[in-house]
Amino acid sequence: MKSSHEPPKKYRQFIERFPKLGAAWETLQEAEQEGPLDEHTRRLVKLAVAIGSLKEGVVHSSVRKASSAGVTQKEMEQVVTLAASIVGLPSTVAVYTWIQDALDKETRKD
């Protein structure tokens, strides 16, 4: 379920409007790649952080990027189960639906 890694239109518009923020963001993304974790593992960690933040848009973005990096649905679902004891059951169910929504949307693009 690979997708193009093109950012959403609103993000691109924001970066065009605020190029210095875009440049700062790119610097942060470059710094994330330093260290021993491979892309696959980094995407799982970022998904876990997104889940912990309980921000739907961040979870959707993390799912898209993880999927593009080859992270499987089963791996993403395991991250959800690992987060359950931390975020609680109602939040876990919400996060699970956000992930399913993002995966469904990715499937419809194919």
C-alpha positions in Angstrom: 0.0 0.0 0.0 2.6 2.5 -1.1 1.6 6.1 -1.8 3.3 9.1 -3.2 5.1 11.0 -0.5 3.7 14.3 -1.7 2.4 16.5 1.2 -1.2 17.6 1.3 -2.2 20.7 -0.6 -2.9 22.8 2.5 0.6 22.0 3.8 2.2 23.0 0.5 0.2 26.2 0.5 1.3 27.0 4.1 5.0 26.4 3.2 4.7 28.7 0.2 3.2 31.4 2.4 5.8 30.9 5.2 9.0 29.6 3.6 11.2 30.2 6.6 9.0 27.8 8.6 9.3 25.3 5.8 13.1 25.6 5.8 13.1 25.1 9.6 10.9 22.1 9.2 13.2 20.5 6.6 16.1 21.0 9.0 14.3 19.2 11.7 13.4 16.3 9.3 17.1 16.0 8.3 18.2 15.9 12.0 15.7 13.1 12.6 17.6 10.8 10.2 20.8 11.0 12.2 21.4 8.0 14.5 21.1 4.2 14.3 17.4 3.8 13.7 16.4 2.9 10.1 13.5 4.6 8.3 11.1 1.7 9.1 11.8 1.9 12.9 11.7 5.7 12.9 8.2 5.6 11.3 7.0 3.2 14.0 8.4 5.5 16.7 6.8 8.6 15.1 3.5 6.8 14.9 3.7 5.9 18.6 4.4 9.6 19.4 1.5 10.6 17.3 -0.7 8.2 19.1 0.4 9.6 22.4 -0.3 13.1 21.3 -3.9 12.1 20.5 -4.0 14.4 17.5 -6.0 12.9 14.7 -4.2 14.8 11.9 -0.8 13.8 13.2 -1.9 10.2 13.4 -3.2 10.3 9.8 0.1 11.9 8.6 2.1 9.3 10.5 0.2 6.5 9.0 0.7 7.8 5.4 4.4 8.2 5.9 4.8 4.9 7.7 2.9 3.1 4.9 5.2 4.8 2.4 8.2 3.4 4.4 6.8 -0.1 4.2 5.3 -0.3 7.6 2.5 -2.9 7.6 -1.0 -2.5 9.0 -0.2 -5.3 11.5 2.8 -3.4 12.7 0.8 -0.2 13.1 -1.9 -2.1 15.0 0.7 -3.5 17.4 1.8 0.1 18.1 -1.9 0.8 19.0 -2.0 -2.1 21.4 1.3 -1.0 23.0 -0.1 2.4 23.6 -3.4 1.1 25.0 -2.2 0.9 28.6 -0.9 4.5 28.4 -3.6 6.4 26.6 -6.6 4.3 27.9 -9.2 2.3 26.1 -11.5 5.1 24.7 -8.5 6.9 23.2 -7.1 3.6 21.9 -10.4 2.9 20.1 -10.3 6.5 18.7 -6.7 6.1 17.5 -7.5 2.7 15.9 -10.3 4.3 13.9 -8.0 7.1 12.8 -5.4 4.6 11.6 -8.1 2.6 9.8 -9.5 5.8 8.2 -6.0 6.8 6.9 -5.3 3.3 5.6 -8.7 3.1 3.9 -8.0 6.5 2.2 -4.6 5.2 1.1 -6.2 2.1 -0.4 -8.7 4.3 -2.3 -5.8 6.2 -3.9 -4.5 3.0 -5.6 
